[in-house]
Amino acid sequence: MKYIDTLKEGMRISEVYLCKSKQLAQTKAGKDYGNLVLQDKTGAIDAKIWDLTSPGVNSFDALDYVRVDADVTLFQGSFQLNVRRIRRADEGEYIPEDYLPVSSRDIDKMYEQLQAYAHSIKNPYLNRLAESFFVEDEAFAKAFKFHSAAKSVHHGFVGGLLEHTLSVVGICNYAAKNYPELNRDLLLCAAMFHDVGKLRELSVLPENDYTDDGQLLGHIVMGAEMVGERIRTIPGFPPRLETELKHCILAHHGELEFGSPKKPALLEALALSFADNMDAKMETMIEALRSGGDNKGWLGYNRFLETNLRKTTPQDCECFRGQGIFDR
């Protein structure tokens, strides 16, 4: 299989890809054409169907797997496919796992690490709550390990929600060691649940789009509701502890303009908001730098980070030689 990240200008391909989107568009001259986004686990590419009378054009919809014969061209600095023939792929022509972006880390090992954090929570009520989800609920575990953390921007891949959550929990665990004023049990439990509402906000991959509830309520509110539903099954769970845990979830975006119903009023909520923001922005920049390929210059303006981006100069670069770094 020719993965999208290996395509080069001038190639003629016959491959199966996932059709992420399908739209009808018009040229400046008013001629209709098909505008597609095709995807595999290595990335996505624009594709154009200039002849809409070709057989198979009407045989597929968005989120179908399609067999495409096309030429790889370069347009405005990006590769795209000029489609000659296309049809819906038959079962047996593709393996779904080849078409979904997936975490580069071992998903089962990450989940084991997250479970270890749940076991380490000493407060009996918070421990019971965390283990009821992450240890005992097999359906929840399966969904959590597969789900993405976002439609776009950061961690938008299989295992993304798990990878992001584990990173945030790790940052919070580090913060608890450096700031003894923090309630570690509350902070780690809140970190584990801060994005749990994404399971209801976003549909599963490959669609990975906002649900109606996600549009109307959002993952922050739905996450607090999910935690509250489970708490009601735990006898004697302290009401004040429930409120403080929910506050951390509700305030984890830090600012009202970033979607938090509340600003952090607890030290743990403040720490969680910083950890979440740090991991989200780090992953956003890492993904942007990675998409720049071998480009060692400026990569242009990133609207999510609101700045121009450039890769750090490699430490073995000639520009460092003669400055005592390698001359020993």
N, C-alpha and C positions, 0 to 999 in steps of 0.2 A: 504493500500500500504506500502511495505517495502522500505523506502527511503534509498539511498545509505549510508548516514551517520549513519544509524542504523545497517548495516550489520556486522555480526561477523563470525569469522572462524567456520566452521562446519555447517552453515546454508544451507538448501536446499530451493531454492526460485523458484517461478513462478510468474514473474512480467513483466510489460511493462516499457521499458526505451527508451530514445532517443539515436539512434546510431550516435554518434558524428563523428566517423571515422571508416572505414573498409578497412583493408589491407590484402594482402596475404604475408605470411612470411614463412621462412624455419627454421627448427631445425638444430642443428649442424650435425645431421645425414642426412640432406637433405630432410626431410619429410615436406610437405606443411601443414600449419595450418592457421587459420583465426585469425587475431589480431584486436580486436575491442576496441573502447573507448565508454562506455555507460554513459549516463548522466541523472540526474534529477535535480531539483532545489536545492538540498543539496550538489551536487558535482558530481564527475566523478569517474569511476572505469575501469580498464583494464579487458578485457574478452578474453578468448582464445577458439577457436573452433578447437579441435584436430581431429575430424572426419568430414572432408569436404563432405562426402557422405550423411550426415544426411539430412533428408527432411527439406526444408525451407531455407537452407543455401544460396541458390541463389535467394531467393524471395525478398530480400531487398537490399537497398543501403545505403550509408551514408546519414544522416539526415532523415531517416525513423524512425518511431516508431516500436519497435520490442518486441514481446512476447518471453521471454527467460526463459527456465528451466535450472538452473545451481546450482553448488555447490560453496560455498564461501570458498576460501583457502587463506593462507598467504604465500606470496612469497617475499623474500628479504625485509621483514619489511612492506610490503603493501598488502592490500587485493586485490584479483582478483577473477574473476568468471571463473570456468571451465564449459563451456556450454555443456549441454547434448542435448537440442533441442532449435531451434530458428526459428522464422518466422516473417514476417511483420504483425504488429498488425492491426486489423480492426478498422474502425471508430466506436466510441462508447466505445472502450476498454480503452481510455485514455482521460485525460483533458490536453491540451497543456500547461496550466499554471503550471502544476506540474513538468514540465521538463526543465524549463528555470530558471537559477539563477536570483534572483530579489533583488533589494535593500531592506534592512531591514527597511528603512524609508518610510513614507507615500509619494507616488509619487505626488499625487495631492497637498498635503500641501507644499511639496518642490517647486512645480511649482508656487504656490501662493506666496511663499516667493521671488522667483526669479522675478515674476511680480511686487512685491512691490519695489524691487530694481530698476526696469525699471521706475516705476512711480516717484521714488525719484530723477532721473537725471534731473537737472534743465536746462541744455543747451538745447534749443528748437530743434536743429538739431539732437543731440545725443538721446534725448528723443524720437523724432519721429522715428528715426531709430530703437531703441530698442523696442518700442511698436509696430512697424509695424511687427516685427517678433514674439515677445513673448506674445503679447496681442491680436493682430488682426488676425494673420495667424493661423487658426485652423489646417490646414494640417501640418504646421511646428511644432506646439505645440504637436500634436499627435506623430509625428516622434521623436521629441526631448525627450519626456517623456519616450519613449520605448527604445531608442538606448543605446548601451553600449559606454563606453569611450575608450575601447581598446580591441584588440584581446586577450591579456593576460596581465600580470603584475599587473594592477590595474583597478578597476571599470569595469570589463568585464562582466557586468550583466545588466538585464533590469533595466532602471533607472540610470545606471552608469554614463552616460554623464550628466544627470541632477544633480545627487548628487555631482559629481566632480565640475561642473560649479558653483553650489551654494556655495560649500566650498571655491572655489577660490575667488568668489565675496565677500564672507564674510571676508576672510583674507584681501582682498584689501580694503574693507570698514574700517576695523580696522586700516590698515596702514594709510589710509587717515586721520583718527582722530589723529594719533600720529605724522604724518609728514605733517604739513600744507602746505609745499611746493608742495605737490602733487595736481594735478588737479583731484579731486574726480570724476567728471563727465566723463572725458576721461578714467580714470583708471577703473571705474566700467563698463563702456560700453565695453571697450576692454576685460575685464574679462568675460563678458557675451558672447562675440563672439569668445574668443580665440580658442575654440575647435569646433566651429560650422561646420568646414570642415569635422569632423568625420562622419557627416551624409552622405557624399559622399565617404569618404575614406573606410568605412567599410560597408559591407552588413548587413542586419538586422539579428537579432537572429532568429533561432538558428545557422545559418551559421556563422555569425560574423567573416567574413574573408575579406581580402583586395580586393577591386574592382580593375579593370584595371587602372582606373583613380587614385585610391589610391596608387597603386604601382608606377605609372609614375609621379604623381604630389605631392601627400601627402596632409594631412589635413591642413597644415599651408598655403600653397599657395591657396588651394581651398577655405579655409575660408576667406582669403582676397578677393578672387574673388567674393564670395557670398555677402560679405558686399558691395563691389564696385557696384555690379549689383543693389542692393537695393538703394544705395545712389543716383544712377542716376535717380531714380523715385522721389526724394525729391528735389523740386525746391529750388535753392539758397544755397544748402549745401556747406559750405566753403571748397575750395580745400585744404588749408593747414590743416584744421581739419581732412579731409579725409585721407591725407597723414600720419598725426600723429597717427590716429587710426589704419590704416593699418600697420604702423611700429610696433606698440605694438603687433599686431597679428603675424607679421612676425618674431619678435624677442622673442617670449614668451618661447622658449626653452633655451634661454640664451646664448648658445655657438654654434658655427658653427658645431662642431663635434657632437652635439646633434640634428642636423637637422634644426636649425634656419637659414634661408637665410641671416639674419642680426643679429648682436649682439645689445643689447639694447643701444640706443643712447639718449633716453629720460628717465627722472626719472620714469615716469609712466610705461614704458616698462621694466625697471629694477625691479620695485616693482611687476609687473605682473609675470615676470619670476621666482622670488623668491616664490611667492604665489603658482604658478602652480607646481613648483618643490617640495615645502613642502607638498602639499596635495597628490601628486602622490606618494612620498616616504613614507609618513605616512600610506596611504592605502596599499601600497605594503607590508610594515612591519606588519601591523595589520592582513592582510590576511595570511601572512606567519606564524605569531604566532598562529592565529586561527586554521590553518591546523595542527599545532602540537598537538592539542587535549589537553590531560591532562599531556603531557610531561613537566615537570618543569625544565629539564636540558637543555643543549645546543641542538639546533635544526639543527645544521650544517650550511654549507656555502650557502649563498643566492647570486646567480650570478648577480642579478639585483642591489642589495645593496652592493655587493662586500665585504661582511663581514659575520662572524659567528653570529648567532642570539640566544638570550636567553630571556625568559620571565622575567620581573621584579619580584623580591621577593614580595609576598603579604604583605601588611602592618600589618596584624594580625599574621604574622609568629612568632613562638616561638623565633626565633633568635633575634627579636627586644625586647623581654621582659627583664625587668631588666635594660633597658636603659632610663627609664623615659618617654617612649612614651605612654605606657598603664598603668603604675604603678602610678596612681594618685587617 
